């Protein structure tokens, strides 16, 4: 989902941005610059590392299945 926002830039900065990336590409250019500074990719990397650990994934799946069975038994 995208959100719209209004920002204020110095005229020289805007003109340089316009010359460098063009009118229709400014938003994507700014987003690409900001993304590494405002999103935490370490969490994604951690999840990927955990998913690559097949023994841990097997144990986690067994635990989830047991929990689901416990919940099904408790609802009776």
Secondary structure as UniProt FT lines:
FT   HELIX           11..21
FT   HELIX           23..25
FT   HELIX           26..38
FT   HELIX           41..52
FT   HELIX           54..74
//
